[in-house]
């Protein structure tokens, strides 16, 4: 079978290779991949900014069909439509594993990072990570369950009440999903971007997000104040990983507001306005990846039509067309790109 493999660290080093079809072991499920999404971390890996266990087949956002099960697997049968969490291995012993916060286990190994992922024909997942697809969730939408679970994880870390004003900074796939999840909790949502985010801001309007703001043309703080009698936003989700956005987010919040950092910064150490956090008694929380508790609610949001993940898919390529997919993403032309296997 053909697989898109990162062979070494540094820029590039991504190639299509012939690999042997895998066989499931005890407690494992073999999945035939239908679609696999390109994540921002895949781009960072390709550009040499993010290290994975090389060589490895990339791709941790995927959907597919069960084609074989290993010994002891009774929960899944051939033909089942599924997706899978990225967790492939955990220590099972640390405090985080005991509470199923697998995203925080120091020994965790993930699909598409340390274990072969979805940019290929077949992959192996552990049965505990696999989820059946609900009736109304097609394969394209299902390939976006992982990023949706990440946004569900972030929103679950905050308290959102009916009618709260939520600001989502950054209209990429994660921002657009975060905005939809926040709306499903009854919030009024503003999503912000820049002039070159026009395609994404237009998509936000199409998805029914309450307010879309190009911060290079409109006064965001003025809008927030007009909607809150001058108090400020209840919750801010920073999804862009841009330093100016983080500073802006703290400024937009009301006293006792909540700030959630979702986007990753290019440099880990940034200037942060602790004075605002103190004086306004802002609650700040970070959100890393997702955990098992985020998956079934995410599938339910798509099944019930509260989140439209498929609408974010703008491009599809097969795994041999990585260069075209990469260009579509880097140019800002694409919102979400899905890859398909080749025989």
C-alpha positions in Angstrom: 0.0 0.0 0.0 1.1 3.6 -0.5 1.8 5.8 2.5 2.8 9.5 2.9 5.8 9.2 5.2 7.9 11.8 7.0 11.4 10.4 6.9 13.5 12.8 8.9 13.3 16.1 10.8 13.8 19.4 9.1 12.0 21.0 6.2 10.5 18.6 3.6 11.5 15.0 4.0 8.0 13.8 3.1 7.6 11.1 0.5 5.2 8.5 -0.8 6.4 5.0 0.0 5.3 1.4 -0.5 4.5 -0.1 2.9 3.3 -3.5 4.0 -0.4 -3.7 4.8 -0.6 -4.0 8.6 -2.3 -6.8 10.6 -4.2 -6.1 13.8 -2.9 -7.6 17.1 -4.8 -8.4 20.2 -7.3 -5.7 21.1 -6.7 -3.8 17.8 -8.8 -2.8 14.9 -7.7 -2.5 11.2 -9.4 0.4 9.5 -9.5 1.1 5.8 -9.1 4.9 5.5 -11.7 6.9 3.5 -10.5 10.4 4.3 -7.7 12.0 6.3 -7.5 15.7 7.2 -4.4 17.8 7.1 -3.8 19.4 10.5 -1.8 22.5 11.2 0.6 20.2 13.1 1.2 18.2 9.9 2.2 21.4 8.2 4.5 22.3 11.1 6.0 18.8 10.9 6.6 19.2 7.2 8.2 22.6 7.7 10.5 21.2 10.4 9.0 23.1 13.4 7.5 20.1 15.0 9.2 16.8 15.8 7.6 13.4 15.4 9.0 9.9 15.7 10.5 9.4 12.3 10.0 7.6 10.0 6.2 7.6 10.4 3.1 7.9 8.3 1.4 11.2 9.0 -2.3 11.8 9.5 -4.2 11.8 12.8 -7.6 13.1 11.6 -9.4 10.3 9.7 -12.5 8.2 9.0 -12.9 4.7 7.6 -14.3 1.3 7.6 -13.4 -1.7 9.8 -11.9 -4.5 7.6 -10.4 -6.7 10.3 -10.3 -7.1 14.1 -7.7 -8.6 16.3 -8.2 -11.2 19.1 -10.6 -10.1 21.8 -12.4 -7.4 19.8 -16.1 -7.9 20.1 -17.2 -4.2 20.0 -16.6 -3.8 16.2 -17.3 -5.9 13.2 -16.4 -5.8 9.5 -18.1 -3.0 7.7 -18.6 -0.7 10.7 -18.1 3.0 9.9 -15.7 4.4 12.4 -13.2 7.1 13.4 -10.6 6.9 16.0 -9.0 8.9 18.8 -5.3 9.6 18.1 -4.2 7.8 21.3 -2.4 4.5 20.3 -0.4 3.8 23.5 -0.6 5.1 27.1 1.2 3.9 30.2 -2.1 3.3 31.9 -0.6 3.9 35.3 -0.1 7.6 35.8 -2.6 9.9 37.5 -3.6 11.3 34.1 -4.3 7.8 32.6 -6.4 6.9 35.7 -8.6 9.9 35.0 -8.6 9.3 31.2 -6.7 12.5 30.6 -4.6 10.6 28.1 -3.6 13.8 26.4 -1.4 14.5 29.4 0.2 11.1 29.8 4.0 11.5 29.5 4.4 8.2 27.7 1.5 8.6 25.3 2.1 7.7 21.6 -0.3 9.0 19.0 -1.3 7.9 15.6 0.3 10.0 12.9 3.1 11.2 15.3 4.8 8.1 16.9 2.6 5.5 15.3 1.7 5.2 11.6 -1.4 7.3 10.9 -4.0 7.9 8.2 -2.2 9.2 5.1 -2.4 5.7 3.6 -4.8 2.8 2.8 -5.0 1.0 6.2 -4.0 1.7 9.8 -4.2 0.0 13.1 -6.0 1.5 16.1 -6.5 0.2 19.6 -10.1 -0.8 20.1 -10.6 1.6 23.1 -9.9 4.6 20.8 -12.3 3.6 18.0 -15.8 5.2 17.8 -18.8 4.1 15.7 -20.1 6.9 13.4 -23.7 8.0 14.0 -26.2 7.7 11.2 -26.0 11.3 10.0 -22.2 11.7 10.1 -20.7 11.0 6.7 -17.0 10.0 6.2 -15.9 13.5 5.3 -17.4 15.0 8.4 -16.1 12.1 10.5 -12.5 12.8 9.3 -12.8 16.1 11.3 -13.9 14.5 14.5 -10.5 14.9 16.0 -10.2 18.7 15.5 -13.8 19.1 16.6 -13.0 17.1 19.8 -10.1 19.5 20.4 -12.4 22.4 20.3 -15.0 20.6 22.4 -12.2 20.1 24.9 -11.4 23.8 24.9 -15.0 24.9 25.3 -15.6 22.4 28.1 -12.8 24.1 30.1 -14.9 27.3 30.3 -18.3 28.1 31.7 -20.6 29.4 28.9 -24.2 30.4 29.8 -27.1 31.2 27.5 -26.6 34.7 26.0 -23.0 35.1 26.9 -20.8 37.0 24.4 -17.9 34.8 23.2 -15.1 36.1 21.0 -13.2 33.6 18.9 -9.9 35.0 17.5 -8.7 33.3 14.4 -11.0 31.9 11.7 -9.1 28.8 10.8 -10.7 25.3 11.0 -10.1 25.2 14.8 -11.6 28.7 15.2 -14.6 27.9 13.0 -15.3 24.7 14.9 -14.8 26.5 18.3 -17.3 29.1 17.3 -19.9 26.5 16.4 -19.4 24.6 19.6 -19.8 27.8 21.6 -23.0 28.6 19.7 -24.3 25.2 20.6 -24.0 26.2 24.3 -26.3 29.2 23.7 -23.6 31.9 23.3 -23.6 34.9 20.9 -20.4 34.5 19.0 -18.0 37.0 17.3 -15.3 35.5 15.2 -12.4 37.7 14.1 -9.8 37.6 11.3 -7.7 39.7 9.0 -8.2 40.9 5.4 -6.5 37.8 4.0 -9.0 35.7 6.0 -11.9 36.8 3.8 -12.8 33.2 2.6 -12.9 32.0 6.2 -14.9 34.9 7.5 -17.4 34.4 4.7 -17.6 30.8 5.7 -18.3 31.8 9.3 -21.3 33.9 8.0 -22.5 31.0 6.0 -22.4 28.8 9.2 -24.5 31.3 11.1 -21.9 32.8 13.4 -23.5 35.9 14.8 -20.7 38.5 14.0 -17.7 38.3 11.7 -15.1 41.0 12.1 -12.1 41.9 10.0 -10.0 43.6 12.7 -8.0 45.5 10.1 -11.1 47.3 9.0 -13.5 47.3 12.0 -13.1 48.3 15.6 -13.6 45.0 17.5 -13.6 46.6 21.0 -16.3 49.1 20.0 -18.5 46.2 18.8 -17.9 44.2 22.0 -18.7 47.2 24.2 -21.8 48.0 22.2 -23.1 44.5 22.7 -22.3 44.3 26.4 -23.2 47.8 27.7 -19.4 48.4 28.0 -18.7 45.4 30.3 -16.7 43.3 27.8 -16.9 39.8 26.5 -17.6 36.9 28.8 -15.2 34.4 27.1 -12.3 34.7 24.6 -10.9 31.7 22.7 -7.5 32.6 21.2 -7.2 30.2 18.2 -4.6 31.9 16.0 -1.4 31.6 18.1 -0.6 35.3 17.3 0.9 37.4 20.1 -1.1 40.6 19.2 -4.3 38.5 19.4 -3.5 37.3 22.9 -3.0 40.9 24.1 -6.2 41.9 22.3 -8.1 39.0 23.9 -7.3 40.1 27.4 -8.3 43.7 26.6 -11.7 42.6 25.3 -12.7 40.6 28.4 -15.0 41.9 31.1 -13.9 41.7 34.7 -14.1 38.1 35.9 -14.0 37.0 32.2 -12.5 33.8 30.9 -9.6 33.5 28.5 -8.8 30.1 26.8 -5.6 29.7 24.9 -6.1 27.2 22.1 -3.7 28.3 19.3 0.0 27.5 19.5 2.6 30.2 19.4 5.7 30.1 17.2 7.8 30.8 20.2 6.7 29.4 23.6 7.7 32.5 25.6 5.6 35.6 24.8 4.8 38.8 26.5 1.5 38.5 28.4 -0.3 41.2 30.3 -0.5 39.8 33.8 -1.6 43.2 35.1 -4.9 42.8 33.2 -5.3 39.3 34.6 -4.9 40.6 38.1 -6.9 43.8 37.9 -9.8 42.2 36.0 -9.7 38.9 37.9 -9.5 37.0 34.5 -9.5 33.2 34.6 -6.9 31.9 32.1 -6.8 28.3 31.0 -4.9 26.4 28.4 -6.3 23.6 26.2 -4.2 20.8 24.9 -5.6 18.4 22.2 -8.5 16.2 23.3 -9.4 13.3 25.5 -11.9 10.4 25.4 -14.7 12.3 27.0 -14.7 14.8 24.0 -15.4 12.3 21.3 -19.0 11.1 21.7 -20.2 14.6 22.3 -18.4 15.8 19.2 -20.0 13.1 17.1 -23.4 14.0 18.6 -22.9 17.7 17.7 -22.4 16.7 14.0 -25.2 14.1 14.1 -27.7 16.6 15.4 -26.6 19.3 12.9 -25.3 21.7 15.6 -21.9 21.6 14.0 -21.3 21.5 10.3 -17.8 20.2 9.8 -18.2 19.2 6.2 -18.8 22.8 5.2 -15.2 23.6 6.1 -13.8 21.2 3.5 -12.7 23.2 0.5 -10.2 20.9 -1.1 -9.6 17.2 -1.6 -6.4 15.6 -3.0 -5.0 12.2 -2.9 -1.8 11.5 -0.9 0.4 11.8 -4.0 -0.7 15.4 -4.4 0.8 16.8 -1.1 2.5 19.7 -2.9 -0.8 21.0 -4.3 -2.5 20.5 -0.9 0.3 22.3 0.9 0.1 25.3 -1.5 -3.6 25.5 -1.2 -3.2 25.8 2.6 -0.3 28.2 2.6 -1.9 30.5 0.1 -4.9 30.9 2.4 -7.2 29.6 -0.4 -8.1 26.5 1.6 -10.0 26.2 4.9 -9.8 22.4 5.4 -8.1 19.9 3.1 -8.8 16.2 3.1 -6.5 13.6 1.6 -7.6 10.3 0.1 -5.6 7.0 -0.3 -4.3 5.7 -3.6 -4.0 2.0 -4.5 
